[in-house]
Amino acid sequence: MSQTKVRFPGISPRAYEHPADRAALVALRRVPGFDFAVRKIFGLVGDRSLRLAFLASSVRVTEKQFPKVHALYIEACEVLDVHPVPPLFISQTPIVNAGAIGIDQPFIVINSGALSLMDDAELQFILAHELGHVLSEHVLYKTMIRLMLRLTVVAMSGPLGGAALFALLTALLEWDRKSELSADRAGLLVVQNPQVAFHSLMKLAGGGHSEQMSVEAFLEQARDYESDGNVFDGVVKLLNVLGRTHPFPGLRIAQLKTWADADEYQELLRGEYATRADDQHT
């Protein structure tokens, strides 16, 4: 771990959030029945029940359990000035993924498959990505999506039946994909090396053989995807993302590279950013 990383004391999530994330969240809150759905679904569960499930089935990361992961995680929390430190769990599954979960007291779960695929720097990018969700207060809505997807039958039998439920879930998933672009930026703020971030995302698409992959070639592949095709292909692209909680890795890399090359990212590294104290006065 580097001892010379730039820290961002008191950084506001506004400093790194993608504009599409903020726009999608505004649209989400305008969906009829949204506030009701939040109260209805979270009336069925609580932070304690969610956390107990992972205490029983996963390994809590501490100085004594997965100490290397713990050190990477603590450094990421220090760089983004996240406190208190959300609990971190490792769950046994080969699927490479991680998530921030909770309602009032979020925690982070990373799948064991991610530990096998990523090197230390790439793993820290993944951890910092999830911390970005926590800092941006995405976790409430992300947990709501998980619960809605699992409780679809229950929800369909309630007041939010049919078209209203579909509209709400579609809006949630649209925002969910956009929120990943903000969290990728938080990950880059911690690792402070675009190539590490790019390789992490590229591995999500092609697996662990990074020595046989090229970031530039993968970016070209993403540009081909975005530029090629006719109107019908546009419909197919839309259908491809329905039900997905994450944008495709190639598109995430393209978005993150644009930001990494922009003045905004360099200004953040120079300490020029909005703070949480600023948020309290607006």
Number of C-alpha atoms within 10 A of each C-alpha: 12 8 6 6 14 17 20 21 15 16 24 20 23 17 19 24 22 21 14 15 19 16 12 20 20 12 13 20 14 13 15 13 15 20 11 11 18 14 10 15 17 15 9 9 13 14 15 12 12 16 17 11 10 17 12 9 12 18 16 20 19 17 11 9 13 14 12 14 19 18 16 18 24 18 20 26 21 15 21 24 19 19 9 8 15 18 15 22 25 23 18 13 12 13 11 17 16 20 20 25 26 23 20 12 16 23 23 21 22 24 19 19 17 22 18 12 18 20 15 15 20 23 24 28 32 29 28 29 28 27 31 31 26 24 20 18 16 24 25 19 19 23 19 20 20 12 16 21 13 11 12 14 11 12 19 16 10 11 13 18 14 12 10 16 21 14 15 22 21 17 19 25 22 23 25 22 21 23 27 23 24 26 29 27 26 30 27 25 28 27 25 18 14 19 14 20 27 26 21 26 24 23 19 17 13 12 14 17 10 13 6 7 15 13 16 10 10 19 21 14 14 19 14 11 14 13 8 9 12 9 8 9 12 13 10 12 14 10 11 11 15 11 14 14 19 17 16 16 20 23 19 21 24 18 18 22 17 10 18 18 11 11 10 15 20 13 12 18 16 12 13 14 21 16 16 15 11 12 12 7 6 5
